């Protein structure tokens, strides 16, 4: 939710707190159904799966556009 512009760190959203509050349920729902439940809530399997991180990244990026 941040970007670097002219050597400055800037927010991509006007209110980051509100953005997370408005989208957190959707992000976690996607993650839960895609990775937590299918991998039987095993943190070793979920944590080692690069797809889990990419899913969350894409969910957050898509909510900004």
mmCIF file of the N, C-alpha and C atoms, coordinates in Angstrom:
data_MODEL
# 
_entry.id   MODEL 
# 
loop_
_atom_site.group_PDB 
_atom_site.id 
_atom_site.type_symbol 
_atom_site.label_atom_id 
_atom_site.label_alt_id 
_atom_site.label_comp_id 
_atom_site.label_asym_id 
_atom_site.label_entity_id 
_atom_site.label_seq_id 
_atom_site.pdbx_PDB_ins_code 
_atom_site.Cartn_x 
_atom_site.Cartn_y 
_atom_site.Cartn_z 
_atom_site.occupancy 
_atom_site.B_iso_or_equiv 
_atom_site.pdbx_formal_charge 
_atom_site.auth_seq_id 
_atom_site.auth_comp_id 
_atom_site.auth_asym_id 
_atom_site.auth_atom_id 
_atom_site.pdbx_PDB_model_num 
ATOM 1   N N  . UNK A 1 1  ? 0.809   -1.181  0.000  1.00 0.00 ? 1  UNK A N  1 
ATOM 2   C CA . UNK A 1 1  ? 0.000   0.000   0.000  1.00 0.00 ? 1  UNK A CA 1 
ATOM 3   C C  . UNK A 1 1  ? 0.859   1.255   0.000  1.00 0.00 ? 1  UNK A C  1 
ATOM 4   N N  . UNK A 1 2  ? 2.157   1.074   -0.176 1.00 0.00 ? 2  UNK A N  1 
ATOM 5   C CA . UNK A 1 2  ? 3.074   2.208   -0.237 1.00 0.00 ? 2  UNK A CA 1 
ATOM 6   C C  . UNK A 1 2  ? 3.884   2.119   -1.511 1.00 0.00 ? 2  UNK A C  1 
ATOM 7   N N  . UNK A 1 3  ? 4.447   3.257   -1.883 1.00 0.00 ? 3  UNK A N  1 
ATOM 8   C CA . UNK A 1 3  ? 5.248   3.331   -3.101 1.00 0.00 ? 3  UNK A CA 1 
ATOM 9   C C  . UNK A 1 3  ? 6.376   4.324   -2.865 1.00 0.00 ? 3  UNK A C  1 
ATOM 10  N N  . UNK A 1 4  ? 7.403   4.241   -3.693 1.00 0.00 ? 4  UNK A N  1 
ATOM 11  C CA . UNK A 1 4  ? 8.503   5.201   -3.626 1.00 0.00 ? 4  UNK A CA 1 
ATOM 12  C C  . UNK A 1 4  ? 8.392   6.115   -4.837 1.00 0.00 ? 4  UNK A C  1 
ATOM 13  N N  . UNK A 1 5  ? 8.291   7.403   -4.560 1.00 0.00 ? 5  UNK A N  1 
ATOM 14  C CA . UNK A 1 5  ? 8.223   8.413   -5.627 1.00 0.00 ? 5  UNK A CA 1 
ATOM 15  C C  . UNK A 1 5  ? 9.225   9.508   -5.302 1.00 0.00 ? 5  UNK A C  1 
ATOM 16  N N  . UNK A 1 6  ? 10.148  9.713   -6.226 1.00 0.00 ? 6  UNK A N  1 
ATOM 17  C CA . UNK A 1 6  ? 11.194  10.728  -6.046 1.00 0.00 ? 6  UNK A CA 1 
ATOM 18  C C  . UNK A 1 6  ? 11.902  10.560  -4.700 1.00 0.00 ? 6  UNK A C  1 
ATOM 19  N N  . UNK A 1 7  ? 12.338  9.341   -4.432 1.00 0.00 ? 7  UNK A N  1 
ATOM 20  C CA . UNK A 1 7  ? 13.054  9.013   -3.193 1.00 0.00 ? 7  UNK A CA 1 
ATOM 21  C C  . UNK A 1 7  ? 12.239  9.265   -1.931 1.00 0.00 ? 7  UNK A C  1 
ATOM 22  N N  . UNK A 1 8  ? 10.927  9.269   -2.043 1.00 0.00 ? 8  UNK A N  1 
ATOM 23  C CA . UNK A 1 8  ? 10.049  9.459   -0.899 1.00 0.00 ? 8  UNK A CA 1 
ATOM 24  C C  . UNK A 1 8  ? 9.074   8.299   -0.803 1.00 0.00 ? 8  UNK A C  1 
ATOM 25  N N  . UNK A 1 9  ? 8.802   7.863   0.404  1.00 0.00 ? 9  UNK A N  1 
ATOM 26  C CA . UNK A 1 9  ? 7.842   6.799   0.639  1.00 0.00 ? 9  UNK A CA 1 
ATOM 27  C C  . UNK A 1 9  ? 6.460   7.431   0.804  1.00 0.00 ? 9  UNK A C  1 
ATOM 28  N N  . UNK A 1 10 ? 5.511   7.025   -0.057 1.00 0.00 ? 10 UNK A N  1 
ATOM 29  C CA . UNK A 1 10 ? 4.171   7.622   -0.033 1.00 0.00 ? 10 UNK A CA 1 
ATOM 30  C C  . UNK A 1 10 ? 3.113   6.518   -0.006 1.00 0.00 ? 10 UNK A C  1 
ATOM 31  N N  . UNK A 1 11 ? 1.966   6.840   0.582  1.00 0.00 ? 11 UNK A N  1 
ATOM 32  C CA . UNK A 1 11 ? 0.842   5.912   0.619  1.00 0.00 ? 11 UNK A CA 1 
ATOM 33  C C  . UNK A 1 11 ? 0.137   5.906   -0.729 1.00 0.00 ? 11 UNK A C  1 
ATOM 34  N N  . UNK A 1 12 ? -0.303  4.737   -1.169 1.00 0.00 ? 12 UNK A N  1 
ATOM 35  C CA . UNK A 1 12 ? -1.107  4.615   -2.389 1.00 0.00 ? 12 UNK A CA 1 
ATOM 36  C C  . UNK A 1 12 ? -2.583  4.847   -2.097 1.00 0.00 ? 12 UNK A C  1 
ATOM 37  N N  . UNK A 1 13 ? -2.955  4.792   -0.831 1.00 0.00 ? 13 UNK A N  1 
ATOM 38  C CA . UNK A 1 13 ? -4.344  5.013   -0.418 1.00 0.00 ? 13 UNK A CA 1 
ATOM 39  C C  . UNK A 1 13 ? -4.379  6.232   0.505  1.00 0.00 ? 13 UNK A C  1 
ATOM 40  N N  . UNK A 1 14 ? -5.492  6.937   0.503  1.00 0.00 ? 14 UNK A N  1 
ATOM 41  C CA . UNK A 1 14 ? -5.568  8.159   1.299  1.00 0.00 ? 14 UNK A CA 1 
ATOM 42  C C  . UNK A 1 14 ? -5.640  7.881   2.801  1.00 0.00 ? 14 UNK A C  1 
ATOM 43  N N  . UNK A 1 15 ? -6.306  6.805   3.191  1.00 0.00 ? 15 UNK A N  1 
ATOM 44  C CA . UNK A 1 15 ? -6.438  6.461   4.607  1.00 0.00 ? 15 UNK A CA 1 
ATOM 45  C C  . UNK A 1 15 ? -6.125  4.974   4.779  1.00 0.00 ? 15 UNK A C  1 
ATOM 46  N N  . UNK A 1 16 ? -4.871  4.628   5.072  1.00 0.00 ? 16 UNK A N  1 
ATOM 47  C CA . UNK A 1 16 ? -4.486  3.222   5.164  1.00 0.00 ? 16 UNK A CA 1 
ATOM 48  C C  . UNK A 1 16 ? -5.272  2.451   6.222  1.00 0.00 ? 16 UNK A C  1 
ATOM 49  N N  . UNK A 1 17 ? -5.547  3.057   7.354  1.00 0.00 ? 17 UNK A N  1 
ATOM 50  C CA . UNK A 1 17 ? -6.288  2.395   8.419  1.00 0.00 ? 17 UNK A CA 1 
ATOM 51  C C  . UNK A 1 17 ? -7.683  1.989   7.930  1.00 0.00 ? 17 UNK A C  1 
ATOM 52  N N  . UNK A 1 18 ? -8.374  2.924   7.307  1.00 0.00 ? 18 UNK A N  1 
ATOM 53  C CA . UNK A 1 18 ? -9.721  2.646   6.799  1.00 0.00 ? 18 UNK A CA 1 
ATOM 54  C C  . UNK A 1 18 ? -9.680  1.601   5.684  1.00 0.00 ? 18 UNK A C  1 
ATOM 55  N N  . UNK A 1 19 ? -8.651  1.664   4.855  1.00 0.00 ? 19 UNK A N  1 
ATOM 56  C CA . UNK A 1 19 ? -8.532  0.708   3.741  1.00 0.00 ? 19 UNK A CA 1 
ATOM 57  C C  . UNK A 1 19 ? -8.382  -0.718  4.268  1.00 0.00 ? 19 UNK A C  1 
ATOM 58  N N  . UNK A 1 20 ? -7.529  -0.885  5.269  1.00 0.00 ? 20 UNK A N  1 
ATOM 59  C CA . UNK A 1 20 ? -7.351  -2.221  5.861  1.00 0.00 ? 20 UNK A CA 1 
ATOM 60  C C  . UNK A 1 20 ? -8.637  -2.657  6.537  1.00 0.00 ? 20 UNK A C  1 
ATOM 61  N N  . UNK A 1 21 ? -9.248  -1.769  7.291  1.00 0.00 ? 21 UNK A N  1 
ATOM 62  C CA . UNK A 1 21 ? -10.493 -2.100  7.993  1.00 0.00 ? 21 UNK A CA 1 
ATOM 63  C C  . UNK A 1 21 ? -11.584 -2.526  7.007  1.00 0.00 ? 21 UNK A C  1 
ATOM 64  N N  . UNK A 1 22 ? -11.673 -1.848  5.878  1.00 0.00 ? 22 UNK A N  1 
ATOM 65  C CA . UNK A 1 22 ? -12.699 -2.156  4.878  1.00 0.00 ? 22 UNK A CA 1 
ATOM 66  C C  . UNK A 1 22 ? -12.425 -3.433  4.098  1.00 0.00 ? 22 UNK A C  1 
ATOM 67  N N  . UNK A 1 23 ? -11.167 -3.850  3.997  1.00 0.00 ? 23 UNK A N  1 
ATOM 68  C CA . UNK A 1 23 ? -10.813 -4.981  3.134  1.00 0.00 ? 23 UNK A CA 1 
ATOM 69  C C  . UNK A 1 23 ? -10.289 -6.218  3.844  1.00 0.00 ? 23 UNK A C  1 
ATOM 70  N N  . UNK A 1 24 ? -9.982  -6.121  5.120  1.00 0.00 ? 24 UNK A N  1 
ATOM 71  C CA . UNK A 1 24 ? -9.342  -7.227  5.827  1.00 0.00 ? 24 UNK A CA 1 
ATOM 72  C C  . UNK A 1 24 ? -10.167 -8.512  5.796  1.00 0.00 ? 24 UNK A C  1 
ATOM 73  N N  . UNK A 1 25 ? -11.469 -8.395  5.941  1.00 0.00 ? 25 UNK A N  1 
ATOM 74  C CA . UNK A 1 25 ? -12.321 -9.589  5.921  1.00 0.00 ? 25 UNK A CA 1 
ATOM 75  C C  . UNK A 1 25 ? -12.224 -10.308 4.577  1.00 0.00 ? 25 UNK A C  1 
ATOM 76  N N  . UNK A 1 26 ? -12.277 -9.574  3.490  1.00 0.00 ? 26 UNK A N  1 
ATOM 77  C CA . UNK A 1 26 ? -12.186 -10.183 2.160  1.00 0.00 ? 26 UNK A CA 1 
ATOM 78  C C  . UNK A 1 26 ? -10.816 -10.822 1.955  1.00 0.00 ? 26 UNK A C  1 
ATOM 79  N N  . UNK A 1 27 ? -9.749  -10.126 2.360  1.00 0.00 ? 27 UNK A N  1 
ATOM 80  C CA . UNK A 1 27 ? -8.404  -10.679 2.192  1.00 0.00 ? 27 UNK A CA 1 
ATOM 81  C C  . UNK A 1 27 ? -8.242  -11.978 2.969  1.00 0.00 ? 27 UNK A C  1 
ATOM 82  N N  . UNK A 1 28 ? -8.674  -11.991 4.208  1.00 0.00 ? 28 UNK A N  1 
ATOM 83  C CA . UNK A 1 28 ? -8.501  -13.197 5.017  1.00 0.00 ? 28 UNK A CA 1 
ATOM 84  C C  . UNK A 1 28 ? -9.414  -14.329 4.565  1.00 0.00 ? 28 UNK A C  1 
ATOM 85  N N  . UNK A 1 29 ? -10.576 -14.006 4.045  1.00 0.00 ? 29 UNK A N  1 
ATOM 86  C CA . UNK A 1 29 ? -11.482 -15.040 3.527  1.00 0.00 ? 29 UNK A CA 1 
ATOM 87  C C  . UNK A 1 29 ? -10.820 -15.766 2.353  1.00 0.00 ? 29 UNK A C  1 
ATOM 88  N N  . UNK A 1 30 ? -10.225 -15.022 1.456  1.00 0.00 ? 30 UNK A N  1 
ATOM 89  C CA . UNK A 1 30 ? -9.528  -15.619 0.309  1.00 0.00 ? 30 UNK A CA 1 
ATOM 90  C C  . UNK A 1 30 ? -8.394  -16.520 0.794  1.00 0.00 ? 30 UNK A C  1 
ATOM 91  N N  . UNK A 1 31 ? -7.596  -15.996 1.718  1.00 0.00 ? 31 UNK A N  1 
ATOM 92  C CA . UNK A 1 31 ? -6.457  -16.738 2.245  1.00 0.00 ? 31 UNK A CA 1 
ATOM 93  C C  . UNK A 1 31 ? -6.917  -18.000 2.971  1.00 0.00 ? 31 UNK A C  1 
ATOM 94  N N  . UNK A 1 32 ? -7.953  -17.884 3.774  1.00 0.00 ? 32 UNK A N  1 
ATOM 95  C CA . UNK A 1 32 ? -8.474  -19.012 4.530  1.00 0.00 ? 32 UNK A CA 1 
ATOM 96  C C  . UNK A 1 32 ? -8.909  -20.150 3.610  1.00 0.00 ? 32 UNK A C  1 
ATOM 97  N N  . UNK A 1 33 ? -9.701  -19.820 2.600  1.00 0.00 ? 33 UNK A N  1 
ATOM 98  C CA . UNK A 1 33 ? -10.233 -20.858 1.715  1.00 0.00 ? 33 UNK A CA 1 
ATOM 99  C C  . UNK A 1 33 ? -9.192  -21.394 0.737  1.00 0.00 ? 33 UNK A C  1 
ATOM 100 N N  . UNK A 1 34 ? -8.159  -20.600 0.454  1.00 0.00 ? 34 UNK A N  1 
ATOM 101 C CA . UNK A 1 34 ? -7.145  -21.042 -0.503 1.00 0.00 ? 34 UNK A CA 1 
ATOM 102 C C  . UNK A 1 34 ? -5.990  -21.792 0.142  1.00 0.00 ? 34 UNK A C  1 
ATOM 103 N N  . UNK A 1 35 ? -5.654  -21.444 1.390  1.00 0.00 ? 35 UNK A N  1 
ATOM 104 C CA . UNK A 1 35 ? -4.445  -22.020 1.987  1.00 0.00 ? 35 UNK A CA 1 
ATOM 105 C C  . UNK A 1 35 ? -4.619  -22.621 3.376  1.00 0.00 ? 35 UNK A C  1 
ATOM 106 N N  . UNK A 1 36 ? -5.284  -21.935 4.274  1.00 0.00 ? 36 UNK A N  1 
ATOM 107 C CA . UNK A 1 36 ? -5.379  -22.465 5.637  1.00 0.00 ? 36 UNK A CA 1 
ATOM 108 C C  . UNK A 1 36 ? -6.180  -23.753 5.698  1.00 0.00 ? 36 UNK A C  1 
ATOM 109 N N  . UNK A 1 37 ? -7.383  -23.718 5.185  1.00 0.00 ? 37 UNK A N  1 
ATOM 110 C CA . UNK A 1 37 ? -8.255  -24.893 5.246  1.00 0.00 ? 37 UNK A CA 1 
ATOM 111 C C  . UNK A 1 37 ? -7.704  -26.069 4.420  1.00 0.00 ? 37 UNK A C  1 
ATOM 112 N N  . UNK A 1 38 ? -7.319  -25.847 3.155  1.00 0.00 ? 38 UNK A N  1 
ATOM 113 C CA . UNK A 1 38 ? -6.810  -26.984 2.364  1.00 0.00 ? 38 UNK A CA 1 
ATOM 114 C C  . UNK A 1 38 ? -5.534  -27.620 2.929  1.00 0.00 ? 38 UNK A C  1 
ATOM 115 N N  . UNK A 1 39 ? -4.692  -26.818 3.602  1.00 0.00 ? 39 UNK A N  1 
ATOM 116 C CA . UNK A 1 39 ? -3.463  -27.348 4.187  1.00 0.00 ? 39 UNK A CA 1 
ATOM 117 C C  . UNK A 1 39 ? -3.662  -27.735 5.652  1.00 0.00 ? 39 UNK A C  1 
ATOM 118 N N  . UNK A 1 40 ? -4.907  -27.908 6.043  1.00 0.00 ? 40 UNK A N  1 
ATOM 119 C CA . UNK A 1 40 ? -5.274  -28.385 7.379  1.00 0.00 ? 40 UNK A CA 1 
ATOM 120 C C  . UNK A 1 40 ? -4.661  -27.523 8.487  1.00 0.00 ? 40 UNK A C  1 
ATOM 121 N N  . UNK A 1 41 ? -4.615  -26.205 8.242  1.00 0.00 ? 41 UNK A N  1 
ATOM 122 C CA . UNK A 1 41 ? -4.151  -25.226 9.238  1.00 0.00 ? 41 UNK A CA 1 
ATOM 123 C C  . UNK A 1 41 ? -2.716  -25.474 9.705  1.00 0.00 ? 41 UNK A C  1 
ATOM 124 N N  . UNK A 1 42 ? -1.934  -26.179 8.908  1.00 0.00 ? 42 UNK A N  1 
ATOM 125 C CA . UNK A 1 42 ? -0.557  -26.508 9.267  1.00 0.00 ? 42 UNK A CA 1 
ATOM 126 C C  . UNK A 1 42 ? 0.357   -25.324 8.922  1.00 0.00 ? 42 UNK A C  1 
ATOM 127 N N  . UNK A 1 43 ? 0.907   -24.614 9.927  1.00 0.00 ? 43 UNK A N  1 
ATOM 128 C CA . UNK A 1 43 ? 1.725   -23.442 9.649  1.00 0.00 ? 43 UNK A CA 1 
ATOM 129 C C  . UNK A 1 43 ? 2.990   -23.761 8.859  1.00 0.00 ? 43 UNK A C  1 
ATOM 130 N N  . UNK A 1 44 ? 3.501   -24.978 8.981  1.00 0.00 ? 44 UNK A N  1 
ATOM 131 C CA . UNK A 1 44 ? 4.689   -25.361 8.219  1.00 0.00 ? 44 UNK A CA 1 
ATOM 132 C C  . UNK A 1 44 ? 4.378   -25.413 6.721  1.00 0.00 ? 44 UNK A C  1 
ATOM 133 N N  . UNK A 1 45 ? 3.231   -25.966 6.378  1.00 0.00 ? 45 UNK A N  1 
ATOM 134 C CA . UNK A 1 45 ? 2.845   -26.076 4.970  1.00 0.00 ? 45 UNK A CA 1 
ATOM 135 C C  . UNK A 1 45 ? 2.452   -24.717 4.395  1.00 0.00 ? 45 UNK A C  1 
ATOM 136 N N  . UNK A 1 46 ? 1.668   -23.959 5.147  1.00 0.00 ? 46 UNK A N  1 
ATOM 137 C CA . UNK A 1 46 ? 1.209   -22.651 4.667  1.00 0.00 ? 46 UNK A CA 1 
ATOM 138 C C  . UNK A 1 46 ? 2.392   -21.699 4.558  1.00 0.00 ? 46 UNK A C  1 
ATOM 139 N N  . UNK A 1 47 ? 3.248   -21.670 5.572  1.00 0.00 ? 47 UNK A N  1 
ATOM 140 C CA . UNK A 1 47 ? 4.374   -20.739 5.597  1.00 0.00 ? 47 UNK A CA 1 
ATOM 141 C C  . UNK A 1 47 ? 5.411   -20.997 4.524  1.00 0.00 ? 47 UNK A C  1 
ATOM 142 N N  . UNK A 1 48 ? 5.512   -22.221 4.071  1.00 0.00 ? 48 UNK A N  1 
ATOM 143 C CA . UNK A 1 48 ? 6.494   -22.566 3.035  1.00 0.00 ? 48 UNK A CA 1 
ATOM 144 C C  . UNK A 1 48 ? 5.917   -22.463 1.631  1.00 0.00 ? 48 UNK A C  1 
ATOM 145 N N  . UNK A 1 49 ? 4.652   -22.137 1.521  1.00 0.00 ? 49 UNK A N  1 
ATOM 146 C CA . UNK A 1 49 ? 3.991   -22.071 0.226  1.00 0.00 ? 49 UNK A CA 1 
ATOM 147 C C  . UNK A 1 49 ? 4.056   -20.643 -0.308 1.00 0.00 ? 49 UNK A C  1 
ATOM 148 N N  . UNK A 1 50 ? 4.857   -20.424 -1.336 1.00 0.00 ? 50 UNK A N  1 
ATOM 149 C CA . UNK A 1 50 ? 5.007   -19.070 -1.885 1.00 0.00 ? 50 UNK A CA 1 
ATOM 150 C C  . UNK A 1 50 ? 3.700   -18.553 -2.479 1.00 0.00 ? 50 UNK A C  1 
ATOM 151 N N  . UNK A 1 51 ? 2.829   -19.442 -2.883 1.00 0.00 ? 51 UNK A N  1 
ATOM 152 C CA . UNK A 1 51 ? 1.539   -19.036 -3.433 1.00 0.00 ? 51 UNK A CA 1 
ATOM 153 C C  . UNK A 1 51 ? 0.682   -18.311 -2.410 1.00 0.00 ? 51 UNK A C  1 
ATOM 154 N N  . UNK A 1 52 ? 0.834   -18.675 -1.145 1.00 0.00 ? 52 UNK A N  1 
ATOM 155 C CA . UNK A 1 52 ? 0.074   -18.019 -0.087 1.00 0.00 ? 52 UNK A CA 1 
ATOM 156 C C  . UNK A 1 52 ? 0.442   -16.543 -0.006 1.00 0.00 ? 52 UNK A C  1 
ATOM 157 N N  . UNK A 1 53 ? 1.728   -16.251 -0.079 1.00 0.00 ? 53 UNK A N  1 
ATOM 158 C CA . UNK A 1 53 ? 2.185   -14.861 -0.026 1.00 0.00 ? 53 UNK A CA 1 
ATOM 159 C C  . UNK A 1 53 ? 1.748   -14.089 -1.270 1.00 0.00 ? 53 UNK A C  1 
ATOM 160 N N  . UNK A 1 54 ? 1.832   -14.731 -2.409 1.00 0.00 ? 54 UNK A N  1 
ATOM 161 C CA . UNK A 1 54 ? 1.422   -14.070 -3.659 1.00 0.00 ? 54 UNK A CA 1 
ATOM 162 C C  . UNK A 1 54 ? -0.080  -13.799 -3.665 1.00 0.00 ? 54 UNK A C  1 
ATOM 163 N N  . UNK A 1 55 ? -0.868  -14.696 -3.114 1.00 0.00 ? 55 UNK A N  1 
ATOM 164 C CA . UNK A 1 55 ? -2.312  -14.502 -3.037 1.00 0.00 ? 55 UNK A CA 1 
ATOM 165 C C  . UNK A 1 55 ? -2.645  -13.277 -2.203 1.00 0.00 ? 55 UNK A C  1 
ATOM 166 N N  . UNK A 1 56 ? -1.995  -13.143 -1.044 1.00 0.00 ? 56 UNK A N  1 
ATOM 167 C CA . UNK A 1 56 ? -2.247  -11.975 -0.201 1.00 0.00 ? 56 UNK A CA 1 
ATOM 168 C C  . UNK A 1 56 ? -1.773  -10.698 -0.889 1.00 0.00 ? 56 UNK A C  1 
ATOM 169 N N  . UNK A 1 57 ? -0.619  -10.739 -1.516 1.00 0.00 ? 57 UNK A N  1 
ATOM 170 C CA . UNK A 1 57 ? -0.107  -9.569  -2.229 1.00 0.00 ? 57 UNK A CA 1 
ATOM 171 C C  . UNK A 1 57 ? -1.072  -9.140  -3.325 1.00 0.00 ? 57 UNK A C  1 
ATOM 172 N N  . UNK A 1 58 ? -1.543  -10.082 -4.112 1.00 0.00 ? 58 UNK A N  1 
ATOM 173 C CA . UNK A 1 58 ? -2.479  -9.759  -5.198 1.00 0.00 ? 58 UNK A CA 1 
ATOM 174 C C  . UNK A 1 58 ? -3.803  -9.250  -4.643 1.00 0.00 ? 58 UNK A C  1 
ATOM 175 N N  . UNK A 1 59 ? -4.270  -9.811  -3.541 1.00 0.00 ? 59 UNK A N  1 
ATOM 176 C CA . UNK A 1 59 ? -5.513  -9.340  -2.935 1.00 0.00 ? 59 UNK A CA 1 
ATOM 177 C C  . UNK A 1 59 ? -5.393  -7.883  -2.498 1.00 0.00 ? 59 UNK A C  1 
ATOM 178 N N  . UNK A 1 60 ? -4.276  -7.547  -1.879 1.00 0.00 ? 60 UNK A N  1 
ATOM 179 C CA . UNK A 1 60 ? -4.063  -6.175  -1.426 1.00 0.00 ? 60 UNK A CA 1 
ATOM 180 C C  . UNK A 1 60 ? -3.899  -5.239  -2.614 1.00 0.00 ? 60 UNK A C  1 
ATOM 181 N N  . UNK A 1 61 ? -3.092  -5.627  -3.595 1.00 0.00 ? 61 UNK A N  1 
ATOM 182 C CA . UNK A 1 61 ? -2.898  -4.775  -4.769 1.00 0.00 ? 61 UNK A CA 1 
ATOM 183 C C  . UNK A 1 61 ? -4.200  -4.545  -5.532 1.00 0.00 ? 61 UNK A C  1 
ATOM 184 N N  . UNK A 1 62 ? -5.010  -5.580  -5.662 1.00 0.00 ? 62 UNK A N  1 
ATOM 185 C CA . UNK A 1 62 ? -6.285  -5.440  -6.373 1.00 0.00 ? 62 UNK A CA 1 
ATOM 186 C C  . UNK A 1 62 ? -7.257  -4.530  -5.638 1.00 0.00 ? 62 UNK A C  1 
ATOM 187 N N  . UNK A 1 63 ? -7.152  -4.452  -4.333 1.00 0.00 ? 63 UNK A N  1 
ATOM 188 C CA . UNK A 1 63 ? -8.055  -3.596  -3.575 1.00 0.00 ? 63 UNK A CA 1 
ATOM 189 C C  . UNK A 1 63 ? -7.672  -2.119  -3.706 1.00 0.00 ? 63 UNK A C  1 
ATOM 190 N N  . UNK A 1 64 ? -6.464  -1.846  -4.130 1.00 0.00 ? 64 UNK A N  1 
ATOM 191 C CA . UNK A 1 64 ? -5.993  -0.466  -4.279 1.00 0.00 ? 64 UNK A CA 1 
ATOM 192 C C  . UNK A 1 64 ? -6.430  0.119   -5.615 1.00 0.00 ? 64 UNK A C  1 
ATOM 193 N N  . UNK A 1 65 ? -6.521  -0.698  -6.624 1.00 0.00 ? 65 UNK A N  1 
ATOM 194 C CA . UNK A 1 65 ? -6.845  -0.205  -7.984 1.00 0.00 ? 65 UNK A CA 1 
ATOM 195 C C  . UNK A 1 65 ? -8.271  0.254   -8.115 1.00 0.00 ? 65 UNK A C  1 
# 
